[in-house]
Amino acid sequence: PMASSKRPRPCSGDGSDHGGELSRPSKRWRSLVMHVRGRRTMGLGVFGFRGITGEEFMTMFSNMVRRVVSEEVEKAMFRQFSAAAAAPPRLLVGQSQRPRYQLMFLNDLKPVYTMMKLEAKDGSALKVAMVENLENDQTNVVRFGHLSSVRVEVVVLHGNFNAKKEECWTPEEFNKHIVWGREKSAKLLNGDLTLKLSGGEAFLGSANFTDNSSFTSTKKFRLGLRLVNDSGERVLEGITEPFRVKERRVEGM
């Protein structure tokens, strides 16, 4: 049966729906009775049922039940799918789905001082990678494909970027928090800051801060990692944890 173009009415709870959906089963039973009574002309007997055997009656009854069940199931499925299609997707307020791909710093920074090379806690070079986000918070380095060999750029961010530890953000939000240094001062971060991934990974060979982080409101920075060129799909930028940059002369204090 064709679906009605009318919007389904909410259930009133009192069962009163004269002439509506709830009255259709009773109409079907009446049609069955009328069909049986129509057979009275085929024979004689009390109440006009003599012309129909018990087997014939059960066959007609079974056919009616199957038709009723089939129609009701079909209508229920139509209502369910229609409601699902009409309902907007539920999103957490202030969040959106995390992109499939993301840039990431794979090791942590050791304490940072001005004019000193940025290194990991174990003294090795900082390692960055293109990763694919999987289920259960698992990630895999992207070893093959065009994303495994893109060019990326290291930038400095304000320490309060993503203070609420959201899973994702927009490129505009990321770029808005880039720190360019004090006015008329030298470049805040020196070194080879543009890296080309190989097999999804790269190392930050040489980079150092020319100024401390005391001039910012949070007194901290983050390192950020973004694509140099658009890859054709959204790749979430990478960020480190917030850190302070101290003057070299106070190293060890």
N, C-alpha and C positions, 0 to 999 in steps of 0.2 A: 504493500500500500504506500501511496505517496505521503510524504510528511506534510503536515499542515504548515502553512506559511505564517499562522498566527503564533505569537510568542506564548509559550506555556505559562499558564497562570499559577501563582503560588498556591500551595495546598492550604485550604482553609481550616482543616482539622476537624470539621464537623461532618464530613462525608456528603454534604449536600452539593451536588453538581448536576442538576437536572438537565438532561439532554447533552451533557458533556462526555468526557472520556470515561467517567465512572459508570455511565449508563450503557455503554456499548456491550459489555458482556451479557447483560440481561436481554438486550436486543438479539444477541446471537442465540441465546437459549430459546427465545420466542420463535426465532426462525426455524430452529430445529423442531419444536413442537408443531409449528404450522406445516413443516415438511412431512412429519409423521402423520398428521391429521389428513394431509392431502392424499395419503395412500388409502383413505377409507373407501374411496370410489373403486378401489381395486378388489374389495371384498366386503363381506358383511360381518357384523359382529358388534359386540358391546363396545361403545366408545370409539368405534371405527378403527381399532387396532388389530383386528383379526387378520387383515391382509399382510401384516409384517411379522416376520419371525423374530425370535430373540436374537439370532445371529445377525439379521439385517439391521436391527435397532442398534446393536453394539458396534457394528461397522460404521453406521452414520454418526453415532455418538463419539467414537474414537477419532473419526475424521474431523468432527467439529472441534474436539479438544486440541488436536494437533494444530489446527488452523489458528485457534485462539492463542495457544502458547507461542506459536511462531510469530504471530503479529505482535504480541505483547513484548516478546524478547527483542524483536526488531525495533519497536518504538523506544524501549528502554535504552538500547544501544545508541539510537539516534540522539536521544536526549543527553546521554552521557558525553558523546563525542562533540555535540553542539556546544555543551557547556564548557568542555575543555578548550575548544577552539576559540570561544568568546572570551575566556578568562585571560587577563594579561599575565605575562610571566612574573613570578614573584622574585624581587631582588632585594637584597639587604640595603637599607637606607645608607646612602653615601658610598656604596661599594658597587663594583661591577665584576664581571668574571675575569679572573686572572688570565692573561695571554698564555698561549701554549709555550712560547719561547721567551727566554729571559737571559740577560747578561748577568754574570755573577763573579764576585771576587772569591776565590777558592781558599785563600789563607788570610789570617788576621795580621794586622799591622803591629809592629813593636812600637814602643813610645817614640813620638815624632818630635824632632827638633829642627829649627830652621837651618838651612844650608847643609843638611845631612840627608844622605840617600834614603829613600823610603824602602823599607825591607819588611819581610814577614817576621814573626816572632822568633822563628828558628834561624834567622839570618839569611834565608834564601830570598830570591826575587819574588815580588808579588805576582801571583798567577791569576789570570782571568779566563773566563770560558763562556761559550754559548751553551745553554742547557735547555732541555725540554722538560717541562713540568709534567709529572706523571701522577697517578693516584697515590693516596696515602702519603702525600708530601714527599714523594721520591722524585729525584731528578736524574737525568742522563745527559752526559756531554754529547753535543751534536757533532759526530765525527765525519759525516758525509753530507753532501748537498751544498747549495749555495750559501747557506747560513754558516757553514763550517769554515768559511774563508773570507768573511766580511771584514771590513776595516772598522775599528772602534776607537773611541776617544775618551781619555780620562779627564774629568773635570772636578772642580771643587764645589761642594754644596754647603749651605748653611747647616749647622748641626741639628737644627730643629726640623729639618725636612723629614716627613713621614714619622712625626713624633708619636702618632697613635699606632704605629706598626701595622698599617694596612697592607694587604697582599698586593695591591696594585694602585696605580695612579695614572694620570694622563701625561703625555709628553709636555704639555703646557705647564703643568704643575712642577714637573721636574726642572724644566728650563728656567722657570721663575725663581728657583732657589739656588741657581748657580752664583758663586761668589767670584768677582773679578778683581778683588784686591782693593786697597785703599786708593782714594783719588790721587792721581799723579804719581802713584808708586810704581815700582817695577812689577812685572808679571808675578802673580801670586804663586804659581806652580811652574817650575822650569823642568825641562827634560824632554825625552821622547814620549810624548803623550798620545800619539796616534799609533795604534798597533794593528797589525794584520793577523787575524786568526789563521792558524794552521791546524787542521784536524779538530777545529772547535776551540783551540786554546792559544794563549799567548802569554808572554812575560813582560812585566814593566821593568825594563832594563835599568833606566836611570831617571830619577825624578826627585826633586827636593822643593821644599817650601822656602820662599824668600821672606816671608813675614809670619808672625805668630797669629794666633786666633783670638787675641784679647780684644781686637777692635769690633768683633761681632757681638750681637746681643746675647747669644748663647755661650760665647767664649769657646765654641767648638766648631769643627768642620766635619764633613763626611767626604770621602772620595766617591765620585759617581762615574758610571760607565755607560756610554750611549753609542748608537750607530753613527757613523760618519755620513752614510747615504741611506736613503729609504730602501728597505729590502722588499717592499711590496706587501708586507704583513706586519702586524704589530709585534714588536719585540720589547719587552719590558726592560727598562734600564736597571743596571746593577748599582748597589750602594754598599758602603761599609758601615760599620757601627760608628757613632760619633766619637771623636777624639780631640784632644787638645794639641796644639802646636806651641811648644815653648821655645824661647830663645836659646840658642846653642850655649851661651855663656852660663846658663843656669842648669846645664846638664849635670845630673847627679845630685842636685839639691832637692 
